Amino acid sequence: MQLNSRLKAEFAFLRGNMLVLMASWLLMNFAGAIPSTYYSLYILGLEGTPFIIGIVDFVAFLALALVQFPGGYLADKQGRRRIIVTFTFGVALSNLIFAFAPSWHFIILAVTLSNISLIYQPALTAIQADSIPPERRGVGFSLGMFVNNMASILSPAVAAFLFACCGLIPGMRIAYLIVVVFYLAAAFLRTKLTETLHVTDGTSLIDAIKEYPTAVRQGLRVWKLLPRSMLFLFVTNALSSFIFAMTFSYLVVFAKDFHHIDEFNWALLMMWFTASMILLALPSGKLTDKIGRKKPLLASWILLGAYPLLFMWGNLPILYIAFLCFGASNALFAASYQALEADLVPKELRGKEVGCSQFIMYLLMSVGGLAGGFFYQYISPMLPFALSFLVTIPCALITWRLIHESETRQT
């Protein structure tokens, strides 16, 4: 009975919006992770090259960057719910282009439309922070990560099955049709969300586009109102996003070309990577709530630094260790970063802060994706991974010396 009471107290925030979001993430992450297993190979199969993968990533992240300011502006002006629901339908339908793309050129159109629809991201982050009590943010955000990864743990196996039965291109087309169905179901589910911000402004999307310069100014101005630690926290996140974009699309290509990992073993590695995040998500959140945000954040950088070195020079068993380090780093970073961000940013500024942060982050990721493709194809396939290791060093130093936890946590 005592254990039951403790569990109820620990997860009392799991109601209303958080339950709706988690149910939608189960649907979206299971389906979305199926085509992502062989996404880069799909582009190569549609007559692309490693540098074309970089161009696709550049366009994808640039589209994401451009919608962050209006997304944050709308989240704080119009509220969270409406923008989340509307554009989840847009993301779902854009996957039809992925499914029927005759060449890699259509993948560029697909990622553009899909990522423009992700204008709801600042509102999604804000509604999460609004819906979790301050003393449970570590567990709350890590539970979201746990659910996301639990949903996708079997997705690589589904991708491998489709590959074995249908081949790469037909299998990927079926995978994207599965995405459409599941994303539409998630969009309908999100209509059950409850608004968390009282607004009287009738701002529309057209108004937000017209006021884009205002949204940019307000998004940049918000940093004057936030603690310096939030700025340094953002800098480390932006750098980590840059190195992620520079390397992630080339993991499967490098593993296949240099480690001679076949598609089946790659699917197993992706399942292991997801499982590592699942197993460590809740302990990471609990650790973040118990010992504070900074120490888990610093540990995440140390683990992230080990990961590219192991990946570059490892065989199959060492790749499992590499992805364990990567998964542990992601689990620790997700819990500590999101909890500290919510602690430092007042509710009425969260949409603008997230919108501005993600604008700069995705802009850097667009450059990272293009640079990764250029380095991989024209200089050395190892260069993106070597650079990603080097970037973790200043990030760890910034976290250690310049980021401090808030004495009073924002509600």
C-alpha positions as CSV (number, residue, x, y, z in Angstrom):
1,M,0.0,0.0,0.0
2,Q,2.9,2.4,0.9
3,L,4.5,1.7,-2.5
4,N,1.2,2.3,-4.3
5,S,0.8,5.6,-2.5
6,R,4.3,6.7,-3.4
7,L,3.7,5.9,-7.0
8,K,0.5,7.8,-7.0
9,A,2.2,10.8,-5.5
10,E,5.1,10.6,-7.9
11,F,3.0,10.5,-11.0
12,A,0.0,12.5,-9.9
13,F,0.6,15.0,-12.7
14,L,-0.2,12.2,-15.3
15,R,-3.7,13.4,-16.2
16,G,-5.4,15.7,-18.6
17,N,-3.0,17.2,-21.1
18,M,0.0,14.9,-20.2
19,L,-2.0,11.8,-20.8
20,V,-3.3,13.1,-24.2
21,L,0.2,14.1,-25.2
22,M,1.7,10.8,-24.2
23,A,-0.9,8.8,-26.0
24,S,-0.3,10.8,-29.2
25,W,3.5,10.3,-28.8
26,L,3.0,6.6,-28.6
27,L,1.2,6.6,-32.0
28,M,3.6,9.1,-33.6
29,N,6.9,7.8,-32.4
30,F,6.1,4.2,-33.2
31,A,5.1,5.1,-36.8
32,G,7.7,7.8,-37.4
33,A,10.7,5.7,-36.3
34,I,9.9,3.0,-39.0
35,P,11.0,5.0,-42.0
36,S,13.7,6.9,-40.1
37,T,15.6,3.6,-39.7
38,Y,16.6,3.6,-43.4
39,Y,15.8,7.3,-44.2
40,S,19.3,8.1,-45.6
41,L,19.4,4.9,-47.6
42,Y,16.0,5.8,-49.1
43,I,17.4,9.1,-50.4
44,L,20.4,7.2,-51.8
45,G,18.0,4.8,-53.4
46,L,16.1,7.7,-55.0
47,E,19.3,8.5,-56.9
48,G,20.7,10.8,-54.2
49,T,24.3,11.1,-52.9
50,P,25.7,11.7,-49.4
51,F,25.9,15.4,-50.2
52,I,22.3,15.3,-51.4
53,I,21.4,14.0,-47.9
54,G,23.1,17.1,-46.6
55,I,21.1,19.3,-48.9
56,V,17.9,17.7,-47.8
57,D,18.8,18.2,-44.1
58,F,19.7,21.8,-44.8
59,V,16.3,22.5,-46.3
60,A,14.5,20.6,-43.6
61,F,16.1,22.4,-40.7
62,L,15.9,25.7,-42.4
63,A,12.1,25.3,-42.8
64,L,12.0,24.4,-39.1
65,A,14.0,27.5,-38.2
66,L,11.7,29.8,-40.1
67,V,8.6,28.8,-38.3
68,Q,9.9,29.0,-34.8
69,F,9.4,32.7,-34.2
70,P,5.8,32.8,-35.5
71,G,5.3,29.5,-33.6
72,G,6.4,30.9,-30.3
73,Y,4.5,34.2,-31.0
74,L,1.3,32.3,-31.6
75,A,1.8,30.1,-28.6
76,D,1.9,33.1,-26.3
77,K,-0.7,35.2,-28.2
78,Q,-3.2,32.6,-29.3
79,G,-2.6,29.8,-26.8
80,R,-1.1,26.4,-27.1
81,R,-4.0,24.0,-28.1
82,R,-5.2,25.4,-31.4
83,I,-1.9,25.5,-33.1
84,I,-0.9,22.0,-31.9
85,V,-4.1,20.4,-33.2
86,T,-4.2,22.2,-36.5
87,F,-0.6,21.5,-37.6
88,T,-0.5,17.9,-36.4
89,F,-2.9,17.3,-39.2
90,G,-0.5,19.1,-41.6
91,V,2.5,16.9,-40.5
92,A,0.4,13.8,-41.0
93,L,-0.7,14.6,-44.6
94,S,2.8,15.8,-45.7
95,N,4.0,12.2,-45.3
96,L,2.0,11.2,-48.4
97,I,4.7,13.0,-50.5
98,F,7.4,10.9,-48.8
99,A,5.4,7.8,-49.6
100,F,5.0,8.5,-53.4
101,A,8.3,10.4,-54.1
102,P,9.6,9.3,-57.5
103,S,13.0,10.9,-56.9
104,W,15.0,12.7,-54.1
105,H,13.8,16.1,-55.3
106,F,10.3,15.3,-53.9
107,I,11.8,14.5,-50.6
108,I,12.9,18.1,-50.4
109,L,9.3,19.2,-51.0
110,A,8.1,16.7,-48.4
111,V,10.5,17.8,-45.6
112,T,9.7,21.5,-46.3
113,L,5.9,21.0,-45.9
114,S,6.3,18.6,-43.0
115,N,8.7,20.9,-41.1
116,I,6.7,24.1,-41.7
117,S,3.8,22.2,-40.1
118,L,6.0,21.8,-37.0
119,I,5.3,25.4,-36.3
120,Y,3.5,24.0,-33.3
121,Q,6.7,22.9,-31.5
122,P,7.1,26.0,-29.2
123,A,3.4,25.5,-28.2
124,L,4.0,21.8,-27.5
125,T,7.1,22.5,-25.3
126,A,5.1,25.3,-23.5
127,I,2.0,23.2,-22.8
128,Q,4.3,20.5,-21.3
129,A,6.0,22.9,-19.0
130,D,2.6,24.4,-18.1
131,S,1.2,21.0,-17.3
132,I,3.9,19.6,-15.0
133,P,4.5,20.9,-11.4
134,P,7.9,22.4,-10.8
135,E,9.0,19.7,-8.3
136,R,8.2,16.9,-10.8
137,R,9.8,18.4,-13.9
138,G,12.7,16.0,-14.0
139,V,10.5,13.0,-13.8
140,G,7.8,14.6,-16.0
141,F,10.1,15.4,-19.0
142,S,12.0,12.1,-18.7
143,L,8.7,10.2,-18.6
144,G,7.9,11.9,-21.9
145,M,11.2,10.6,-23.3
146,F,10.5,7.2,-21.8
147,V,7.1,7.0,-23.6
148,N,8.6,8.3,-26.9
149,N,11.3,5.7,-26.9
150,M,9.1,2.9,-25.6
151,A,6.8,3.5,-28.6
152,S,9.6,3.3,-31.1
153,I,11.6,0.4,-29.7
154,L,10.1,-2.2,-32.1
155,S,9.9,0.2,-35.1
156,P,13.4,-0.8,-36.5
157,A,12.2,-4.4,-36.5
158,V,9.1,-3.4,-38.5
159,A,11.4,-1.5,-40.9
160,A,13.7,-4.5,-41.2
161,F,10.7,-6.7,-41.9
162,L,9.4,-4.4,-44.7
163,F,12.9,-4.3,-46.1
164,A,13.2,-8.1,-46.1
165,C,9.7,-8.6,-47.6
166,C,9.5,-5.7,-50.1
167,G,12.9,-4.2,-50.7
168,L,14.2,-0.8,-49.7
169,I,12.0,1.5,-51.9
170,P,8.6,-0.3,-51.7
171,G,9.2,-1.0,-48.0
172,M,9.8,2.7,-47.3
173,R,6.7,3.7,-49.2
174,I,4.6,1.4,-47.1
175,A,6.3,2.7,-44.0
176,Y,5.3,6.3,-44.8
177,L,1.7,5.3,-45.4
178,I,1.7,3.8,-41.9
179,V,3.0,7.1,-40.7
180,V,0.1,9.0,-42.3
181,V,-2.5,6.7,-40.7
182,F,-1.0,6.9,-37.2
183,Y,-0.3,10.6,-37.3
184,L,-3.9,11.3,-38.3
185,A,-5.0,9.3,-35.3
186,A,-2.7,11.3,-33.1
187,A,-4.1,14.6,-34.5
188,F,-7.6,13.6,-33.7
189,L,-6.5,12.5,-30.2
190,R,-4.9,16.0,-29.6
191,T,-8.3,17.6,-30.0
192,K,-8.8,16.5,-26.4
193,L,-6.1,18.9,-25.1
194,T,-7.1,21.7,-22.7
195,E,-5.7,25.2,-23.1
196,T,-3.2,26.2,-20.4
197,L,-2.8,29.9,-21.2
198,H,-5.6,32.4,-20.8
199,V,-5.6,34.6,-23.8
200,T,-8.0,37.2,-25.2
201,D,-5.9,38.0,-28.3
202,G,-7.5,36.9,-31.6
203,T,-4.1,36.6,-33.4
204,S,-4.3,34.3,-36.5
205,L,-1.5,32.6,-38.4
206,I,-1.8,35.4,-41.1
207,D,-1.4,38.0,-38.4
208,A,1.7,36.1,-37.1
209,I,3.2,36.1,-40.5
210,K,2.5,39.8,-41.0
211,E,4.0,40.5,-37.6
212,Y,7.1,38.2,-38.2
213,P,9.5,41.1,-37.6
214,T,7.7,41.9,-34.4
215,A,7.9,38.2,-33.4
216,V,11.6,38.2,-34.1
217,R,12.2,41.3,-32.0
218,Q,10.2,40.0,-29.1
219,G,11.9,36.6,-29.3
220,L,15.4,38.2,-29.2
221,R,14.3,40.7,-26.5
222,V,13.2,37.9,-24.2
223,W,16.8,37.1,-23.5
224,K,17.2,40.4,-21.6
225,L,14.5,39.2,-19.2
226,L,16.1,35.8,-18.5
227,P,19.0,34.7,-16.3
228,R,22.4,34.4,-17.9
229,S,22.4,30.7,-17.1
230,M,19.6,30.3,-19.6
231,L,21.6,31.9,-22.3
232,F,24.6,29.6,-21.7
233,L,22.3,26.6,-21.4
234,F,20.9,27.5,-24.8
235,V,24.4,27.8,-26.3
236,T,25.3,24.3,-25.3
237,N,22.0,23.0,-26.7
238,A,22.5,24.8,-30.0
239,L,26.0,23.3,-30.3
240,S,24.8,19.8,-29.6
241,S,22.1,20.2,-32.2
242,F,24.7,21.3,-34.7
243,I,26.8,18.2,-34.2
244,F,23.7,16.0,-34.2
245,A,22.7,17.3,-37.6
246,M,26.2,17.0,-38.9
247,T,26.5,13.3,-38.1
248,F,23.1,11.6,-37.6
249,S,22.1,11.1,-41.2
250,Y,25.4,9.5,-42.0
251,L,25.5,6.9,-39.2
252,V,23.8,4.2,-41.3
253,V,25.8,5.1,-44.4
254,F,29.1,5.0,-42.5
255,A,28.2,1.8,-40.6
256,K,27.3,0.1,-43.9
257,D,30.3,1.3,-45.9
258,F,33.1,1.2,-43.3
259,H,32.0,-1.3,-40.6
260,H,30.1,-3.5,-43.1
261,I,27.0,-3.6,-40.9
262,D,24.0,-5.0,-42.9
263,E,20.5,-3.6,-42.7
264,F,19.3,-6.3,-40.2
265,N,22.1,-5.6,-37.7
266,W,21.6,-1.9,-38.1
267,A,18.0,-2.3,-37.1
268,L,19.1,-4.3,-34.0
269,L,21.5,-1.4,-33.2
270,M,18.7,1.1,-33.4
271,M,16.6,-1.0,-31.2
272,W,19.4,-1.2,-28.6
273,F,19.9,2.6,-28.8
274,T,16.2,3.1,-28.1
275,A,16.2,0.5,-25.3
276,S,19.1,2.3,-23.6
277,M,17.1,5.6,-23.6
278,I,14.0,3.7,-22.3
279,L,15.9,2.1,-19.4
280,L,17.7,5.3,-18.4
281,A,14.9,7.8,-19.0
282,L,13.1,7.6,-15.6
283,P,16.3,7.1,-13.5
284,S,17.7,10.2,-15.2
285,G,14.6,12.2,-14.4
286,K,14.6,11.0,-10.8
287,L,18.3,11.9,-10.5
288,T,17.6,15.4,-11.9
289,D,14.9,16.0,-9.3
290,K,17.0,14.6,-6.5
291,I,20.5,16.0,-7.0
292,G,19.7,19.0,-9.2
293,R,20.0,19.7,-12.9
294,K,23.6,20.6,-13.4
295,K,25.4,17.4,-12.6
296,P,23.4,15.1,-14.9
297,L,23.8,17.8,-17.6
298,L,27.6,17.7,-17.2
299,A,27.6,13.8,-17.2
300,S,25.6,13.9,-20.5
301,W,28.4,15.8,-22.2
302,I,31.1,13.4,-21.0
303,L,29.1,10.4,-22.4
304,L,28.4,12.3,-25.7
305,G,32.1,12.9,-26.1
306,A,32.9,9.2,-25.9
307,Y,30.2,8.2,-28.4
308,P,31.7,9.4,-31.8
309,L,35.2,8.0,-30.9
310,L,33.7,4.6,-30.2
311,F,31.5,4.8,-33.3
312,M,34.4,5.7,-35.7
313,W,36.8,3.0,-34.7
314,G,34.6,0.3,-33.3
315,N,33.5,-3.1,-34.5
316,L,30.0,-4.4,-34.0
317,P,30.3,-5.1,-30.2
318,I,31.9,-1.6,-29.7
319,L,29.1,0.0,-31.6
320,Y,26.7,-1.3,-29.0
321,I,28.8,0.4,-26.3
322,A,28.8,3.6,-28.4
323,F,25.1,3.7,-28.7
324,L,24.7,2.9,-25.0
325,C,26.8,6.1,-24.3
326,F,24.7,8.0,-26.8
327,G,21.4,6.8,-25.3
328,A,22.5,7.6,-21.8
329,S,23.7,11.0,-22.8
330,N,20.3,11.7,-24.5
331,A,18.4,10.5,-21.4
332,L,20.4,12.7,-19.0
333,F,20.4,15.7,-21.3
334,A,16.7,15.6,-22.0
335,A,15.6,15.4,-18.4
336,S,18.1,18.0,-17.0
337,Y,17.9,20.5,-19.9
338,Q,14.1,20.7,-20.1
339,A,13.7,20.8,-16.3
340,L,16.3,23.6,-16.0
341,E,14.7,25.5,-18.9
342,A,11.3,25.3,-17.3
343,D,12.8,26.4,-13.9
344,L,14.4,29.5,-15.4
345,V,11.7,30.7,-17.9
346,P,8.4,32.3,-16.7
347,K,5.3,30.8,-18.1
348,E,4.3,34.0,-20.1
349,L,7.7,34.0,-21.9
350,R,8.1,30.3,-22.6
351,G,6.6,30.4,-26.1
352,K,8.9,33.2,-27.2
353,E,12.0,31.7,-25.5
354,V,11.4,28.3,-27.1
355,G,10.6,29.9,-30.5
356,C,13.8,32.0,-30.5
357,S,15.9,29.1,-29.1
358,Q,14.7,26.7,-31.7
359,F,15.0,29.2,-34.5
360,I,18.7,29.6,-33.9
361,M,19.1,25.9,-33.1
362,Y,17.5,24.8,-36.4
363,L,19.4,27.4,-38.3
364,L,22.6,25.9,-37.0
365,M,21.3,22.4,-37.7
366,S,20.7,23.3,-41.3
367,V,24.3,24.5,-41.6
368,G,25.4,21.3,-39.8
369,G,23.5,19.1,-42.1
370,L,25.0,20.7,-45.2
371,A,28.5,20.8,-43.7
372,G,28.2,17.1,-42.7
373,G,27.2,16.1,-46.3
374,F,30.1,18.1,-47.8
375,F,32.7,16.8,-45.3
376,Y,31.5,13.2,-45.7
377,Q,31.5,13.2,-49.5
378,Y,34.3,15.6,-50.4
379,I,36.8,15.6,-47.6
380,S,36.6,12.6,-45.2
381,P,33.7,10.5,-43.9
382,M,35.4,10.5,-40.5
383,L,35.6,14.3,-40.3
384,P,32.0,15.0,-39.1
385,F,32.4,12.5,-36.3
386,A,35.8,13.9,-35.2
387,L,34.4,17.4,-35.2
388,S,31.4,16.3,-33.1
389,F,33.8,15.0,-30.4
390,L,35.7,18.3,-30.4
391,V,32.5,20.3,-29.9
392,T,31.6,18.4,-26.7
393,I,34.7,19.8,-24.9
394,P,33.6,23.5,-24.8
395,C,30.0,22.5,-24.1
396,A,31.2,20.6,-21.0
397,L,33.3,23.5,-19.9
398,I,30.4,26.0,-20.3
399,T,28.1,23.7,-18.3
400,W,30.7,23.3,-15.5
401,R,31.7,27.0,-15.2
402,L,28.8,29.2,-16.4
403,I,25.5,27.4,-15.9
404,H,23.9,27.7,-12.4
405,E,20.6,26.4,-11.1
406,S,17.8,28.7,-10.1
407,E,17.2,29.1,-6.4
408,T,13.5,29.7,-7.1
409,R,11.8,27.6,-9.8
410,Q,9.2,29.1,-12.1
411,T,5.8,27.6,-12.0
